[in-house]
Amino acid sequence: MSVSGDPSVARQPVSVRSARGLDYDRHAEGYPAQRRADPRIAAAMLAELGSARTVLNVGAGAGSYEPLDRDVLAVEPSAGMRAQRPERLMPAIDARAEALPFDDGSVDAAMAIITIHHWDDPLAGLREMRRVTRGPVLVLTFDVDLLADFWLISDYLPEALQDDRRRFPTIDVVMNALGGASVKAVPIPIDCTDGFLECHYARPEAYLDPAVRAAQSVWPRLAEGVEERVVHALARDLASGAWDERHSHLRTEPAYEGGLRLIVSRPPVG
């Protein structure tokens, strides 16, 4: 495997905030505690890696879904996120998805886990992943159209949908950027440990916790006062029973099929 340049060489600091993404040097605290890999979601992804030994994780963050039984190269532009990687994982390379410092076909597989909506140019990043990977490329992302049905958004936070439509490439666009791919729905378990926005579909009280919201990228992007309005309205509806009148069935729903999607691209055979 060849890596272009030496990732250990110091480089000039760069901003990791874009119109799409979030400044994770300011908002990274608490992610390892709240955004822990869910074993069932991880299993769905690891099954797609097959026999791949070298795995590139792009937009790796704190490395929550990195397999421990393979050789992982992690790419993460945020110093704040790189600093939170546990000691059992290899340090992440300071680089961006749009300019991966690897030769063509130099890794067996690559993955991007709930991250492409933060990239400056998601399509360029996806093409880079396909370029450097000789085997499967896995992208875990959301179908934004389906997020519209999630109660937190439909009942309380329509602003999130407007923001997400600007940030998330559509599923078809992602598949085309990878040169063709398959897509499958990933059910969200009722006790999901990865605290993305839909994770607490059956546990509405969780959204009242500032630590939970701090590890979800939508909240810092909202206009002033919106987060406070949502929290107040949800707390009121939970106290009055209005939320349960509308959604109590979700409290015992073992899994929720929301917008979470796993896209898998494989190189053409022959």
Protein Blocks (a to p, Z undefined) as FASTA:
>chain_A
ZZedjfkbccddddfbdfklccfklmmgoklmmmcccfklmmmmmmmnmmafbdcdehkl
nolmgcfkbccddddfbfklmmmpcfkbccdddddfklccbdehkbfbdcdehkllmpfb
lmlmmmmmmmmpcbdcddddddfklmmmpmklmmmmmmlmmmmmmmmccfklmmmmnopa
adddddddfklcbfcfklmmmlmmlmmpmklmmmpcklmmpcehklmmmmmmmmmmmmno
mmmmmmmmmmmmmbdcdfbccddddddeZZ
